[in-house]
Amino acid sequence: MALEGVNNYCHSAYDWSAAEDNPSIMGIEMGEETDTTYQVVFRSYTGALVNFYVDKTSGTTRMEEYVPALNIKEETGTINLYDYLDKNGTLP
């Protein structure tokens, strides 16, 4: 559900038109997992990475953007993962 919710969020929040001809330049994948958190990583066509840290209990998701070319890392907000899932695990 973490991957599905972040995928739904990213498709609503980011412009995917740059990936229409070349889908491999953008993507979403699972990252590391701890006892309390799932990490989901969004890779933008610009080279930026947005790490989503999903709390396994509450669904509260902290976002952190990292721009490797500039070595810049910053917190970019939070979302509630459940706002991007319905009871069947799809976009509401």
C-alpha positions in Angstrom: 0.0 0.0 0.0 2.9 2.4 0.6 4.1 2.1 -3.0 0.6 2.5 -4.3 -0.2 5.5 -2.2 3.0 7.3 -3.1 2.5 6.4 -6.7 -1.0 8.0 -6.7 0.4 11.1 -4.9 3.3 11.5 -7.4 1.0 11.1 -10.4 -1.3 13.9 -9.0 1.5 16.2 -7.8 4.2 16.0 -10.5 4.1 16.5 -14.3 4.8 13.2 -16.0 4.6 14.5 -19.5 8.4 14.4 -19.9 8.3 10.7 -19.4 5.6 10.0 -22.1 8.2 9.2 -24.8 10.8 7.8 -22.4 9.2 6.3 -19.3 12.5 5.2 -17.8 13.5 8.8 -17.0 11.0 8.9 -14.1 9.9 6.2 -11.6 8.9 5.1 -8.2 10.4 2.2 -6.3 10.6 0.8 -2.8 13.6 1.8 -0.7 14.7 0.6 2.7 12.4 -0.7 5.4 12.7 -0.4 9.1 10.5 -1.8 11.9 8.4 1.4 11.8 8.9 2.9 8.3 8.7 2.1 4.6 10.8 4.2 2.3 9.5 4.9 -1.2 11.7 6.8 -3.7 10.5 8.9 -6.6 13.0 9.7 -9.3 12.3 12.8 -11.4 13.4 13.4 -15.0 15.4 16.3 -13.5 17.6 13.9 -11.5 16.0 14.9 -8.2 15.0 12.2 -5.8 12.1 12.5 -3.4 12.2 10.1 -0.5 8.9 9.3 1.1 9.1 7.9 4.7 5.8 6.2 5.4 5.0 5.5 9.1 3.7 1.9 9.1 1.2 2.6 11.9 -0.3 6.0 11.1 0.3 6.4 7.3 1.9 9.8 8.0 4.4 10.3 5.3 7.4 12.6 5.5 8.9 13.8 2.3 12.6 14.7 1.7 13.9 16.0 -1.6 17.5 15.4 -2.6 19.2 16.9 -5.6 22.5 15.0 -6.2 23.9 17.4 -8.7 23.8 20.2 -6.2 24.1 18.1 -3.1 21.0 19.7 -1.6 18.7 17.8 0.8 15.6 19.4 2.3 12.4 18.4 4.0 9.5 19.2 1.7 6.4 18.4 3.8 4.2 15.6 4.9 1.1 13.9 3.6 -1.3 11.3 4.9 -0.8 8.2 2.7 -4.4 7.2 3.3 -5.6 10.3 1.5 -4.2 8.7 -1.6 -5.8 5.3 -1.2 -9.4 4.1 -1.0 -10.4 1.0 0.8 -9.4 -1.1 -2.2 -5.9 0.4 -2.3 -6.5 2.6 -5.3 -6.8 6.3 -5.9 -10.0 7.7 -4.3 
